[in-house]
Amino acid sequence: MKRILVIDDAATVRLYHRSILEELGFEVSEAVNGLEALERVAEGDFDLYLVDINMPKLDGYGFLRELRGKDMPQAPAIMVSTEAGANDQKLAFLSGANLYIVKPVRPERLASHVLTLLGMTSNGRGAPS
């Protein structure tokens, strides 16, 4: 089972993303900021990261820079944020994001991007096949 780490300081956003991803059959872990996310990464590998930008202690940009600097297998990262500026997107990619999505994200759009980045296909109901 593929493992995804959802990193966002808003509990409602984590719950929303978790429900979409678990419905697709993924194992989901959560972190409330970049520092906690780095602790989760130290505990075990993930297949994909879903990362917010604005968080206390260590923001999404900082988390991705730290993650990409580690000598470990690297998984794709989707930056999901309310920040819609071109500079925000540029900073996300420079930090190591593979994709940038502006919140709110529709469930089918999130599912499509996650499945694509993981090299999986959908069975027509949104679930991986």
N, C-alpha and C positions, 0 to 999 in steps of 0.2 A: 504494500500500500504506500502510495506517495505521501510524503510529509510536507506540509506547508506551514510556515511561520507567519502569522498575522501580527504586525507591529503597528499599534495605534494607541494613543493615550485616551481615546474616547471609547468607553465600554460598549456603547450602542453600535458604533461602527465595527468593533471587533465581533460582536454578536451577529451583526448583519452579514459580514464577510464569512464568518464561521458557518452560519446556516447554509449559505450558498455552496461553500466548498465541501461541507460534510454531505450535503445532498448529492454531490457529484462523486462521493465515495472516498474523499481524501481524509487523512488524519491531520487534524489542525491543532497547532499549539499557538499560544498568544504571548505577547510581551507588550508592556505599557510604554516603553521607551527604548531607545537604542542601546542603553547599557544593559537592560534586562534581556534584550534580544541577543546581545553578544554572549551573555551567560547561557542562554538556551542553545546557542550555536556550539558552545564549548561542551554541552551535554550530549550532543549528537547531531548528525548531518540532517539537512533539510533539502528537499527537491526544488523548492521555490519559496521566495520571500515576497510578501505583500506589505509594502512599507509606506507609512505616512511621512510627511515632511516635518511638520511642526509638532514637536514633542519636547517635554522637559528633559533635562539631564543630558541627553544626546539625541539630536534630531536625526531625521532620516538620511540626510546627506552624510553626516558624520558616521552613522552606522554603516552605510554602504562603503564609504572610504576605508573604514576599519576592516570590514568583512573582506573587501577585495584585496587588501594588503596581507591577508593571512595565507600561509602556505597550507592550503587545504583544497579539496574539490570545491569548485565554485558552481552555484546554482543560479538560475535566472532570478531577477528581481523586478517586480512591478512597483513603481512608485505611484501611489494613489493619494491625491491631495486636492484641497480646495483652491490651491494656488494655480491660476490659469495663465500666468504670464509666460512669454517665450523664454525669458531668462530663467525662470523656475525649471522649465523643461530642460534647458541647456545644462543647468547645474546638476539636475538629476542624472542625465546621461554622463556628464563628466565624473560624477561620483560613483558610477557603476551600474545604474539602472539599465535594464533591457527594454523597458516600456514605461510610458508615462500616461496616466489616466487621470482626468479631472473628476472629482466627486461632484454629485452622486453618480455612481456607476450602476447601470442596470444589470440585474443578475445574469441575463443571457450574454451580455457583453463581457462581463468578468469571466464567466465560464469559458467563452470562446478564447479569450486571451490566455487564460491559464492552460487550457488544453493544448493550444498551439505551442506555447513556450515549453511545455512538457513533452511535446512530440506525440500527443495522444489525439484520438479522434472521438467524436461524439456519436452515440448510438441513435441520435434523432430525438431523444428525450432530454438531452443535456448531460447525460451521464457518460463517463468514459467507456469505450468498448475495447 
